[in-house]
Amino acid sequence: MGKASGVSRRRKKKYNYNRNLKKLHKKLITLPKVKCKQLQNAWDPTKSYLRNMKDMGLSDDPNKTITSIKKKKKKPVKMEVVSELEAEANAPRPKTLRLPTEPIKFCVYMIEKYGEDYNAMAKDPKNHYQDTPAQIRKKIMKFKSIPCQWNGYLRAKGLLNTKINNDEYEINIEEIMTNDSAVHAPME
């Protein structure tokens, strides 16, 4: 059987001498480490958290910043922090998506055998996952959207004569059509 619900509340409170309360208090007071470089550079340790956020033009509470009543706002002093954060967020990032070798072989095989006839591709015996014509078209469009892999295919067909990039894949169409492994990732 369990205890009555009020027993633990009525029990005498004891002070734990082994616990370092100064250390606990200090741990509660310290601010968390911020990983954002712009915030680290603009942070003034002599000012409070709210004052720092206000000077940088950032909000600590979105409910206070977006109100129905419009008030006159003071201009933040450090607007360069906001502009740096916006520039970093809007900067283009390199695309690193690469298809695995099996989908590449599937796409090359289907393009070589059927061209753009997606209905015939759906009925092919090599369509192990029984993809619909729309799903196959999406896979092929994804393959075409990755330049290093699509250019490798075009180069294998002899349709592309530009300089070879380091990240370009080597695709052997004859081996794919005869069921051998024929896609080689670039050496880095």
N, C-alpha and C positions, 0 to 999 in steps of 0.2 A: 504494500500500500504506500501511497505517496504521503508527503507531509501536508499539513494544513497550509493554506495559502498565506496566512499572516505570520507564520513562524519566522521566516527569514527576515521580514521587516522588523520584527520585535527583538531580534537577536542583538546583543550588545555590539556596538561599533568599536573596532580596534584600530589603532594607528600602527601602520607598518613602518618600522624604523629602517628597514633594509632598502626601501625604495628611495631613490634620489629625486626628490620633487623639484629641485632647482633645474636638474637636467631635463625633466619632463616639461617644465614650464618654458624653458629655453627652446625646446623642440617645437612646442606649440606656437611660439611667437615668430620663429624664423620664417621668412618668405620662401616659397618654392623656387627652385632653379629654373630659369627661363632659357630655353634652347634657341630662341629666335635672336639672330645676331643684331638686327636693327633695334630691338627692344633692349638688349644688353648694352649697346653703345649709348642709347639715349637715356638710360635709367640713371636717376640721381638718387644715391643712397641716403642723402640727407632729407629728402622729401618723403612724404607718405605715399602709400600705394595709390590712393585716389588722386592725389596731386600730380603724381607722375603720369597716370593714365590721362588725366585732363590736359596736361601740357602737351602730350603726344597726339592729342586729338582722337584718342580711342575711348571706348565705352566699357565700363565694368558692369553695367546693368542695362540691358537693352530696353527694359520697361521704362527707365528714366529718360533715355535718349529719344525714344519714339513715343511722343505723347500727343494727345488730341489738341491740347492747347499749345499754340506756338509761342515760345518765349524768345527773347533776344539772347543769342548765345555769344559768348566771348570767343574770339578767334584763338585757337590753340597756338602756343609758341613754337613748338617743334613739328611743323607740318612736313618736314623732310622725312620723318619716320613713316608717316602714312603714305607718302609718295613712293618711298623705297619698298614698302610692303606691297603696294599695288603693282609696282613695276615687276617685282619678283613673281607675283601671282599671275601676271599677264605674259610673262616671258615664255616663248615657245620651248617646249621640251622635246628632245629627240625621241622618235618612235622606236621602241625596241621590240615590237611584236614580231615573232618569227613562228611560222607553222612548223610542226614536227615533220619528219621525213615521210611518214605514211600518208598524211593528207596531201603532201606535195605530189607523191607518186600517183595517188588517186586522181588528183586534178589533171596532171599531165596526161595520164592514160586516157581519161575521158575526153579531154580536148583533142588529143591526137586521133582518137577513134571516131568521135562523133561531131567534132567542131562545136557548133552552138545548139545542137539538138538535145535539149535537156530531157525531153520525154523519152528518147531512146537511151539516154544515160541512166535514167531511173530503172529501165528494164534490163540493164546489163547484168550478167552474172557476177561481175566483180563488185557490184554495189551491195556489199555484205550487210550493211546497216539498213538497207531498204529505204534510202533517203528518197524523198519526193523530188520532183523536178525543181521546185522552188528552193529546197534545201541544198541541192547540188549547185544550183546557180549561185546561191549565197556563198558556198565554199569556194567556188571558182572566182567569184568577185573578190573575196577576201585574199585569195592567192594572188590575184592581179594587183591588189592594193599594196602589196609588200614589194618594194622596188628591188631589193637585193635578190629575192627569189624569182620574181617575174622576169627580171633582166637575165638571170641565169638560164631560164627556159628559152627566152628569145635568142640568146647567144647560141644555145644548143641547136635551135632551129636555123640559125644563120641569118636571122633578121636584124641583128644588132651588131654593129661593127665599131662601137665606141671603146674607149679605154676600159679595161677590167678593173673594178673596185676590189679592195681587200675583203669586204664583207659579202661579196657576191657568191652565190652557191653554184656548184658545178652539177649540171643535170645531164645525164646520158639517156636520151629518149629511147634508143634501141634496147638498152637493158631494161628499161621500165616496161616496154611493150613485150619483153620476153620474161617478165616476172623476177628479174634479179634486182638486187639493191643497186641503185644508180644515182642517188642523191648524196652529194658530199658537202658537208658544211665547211665554211671557210676556216682555215687554220689561223688562230689568233695567238 
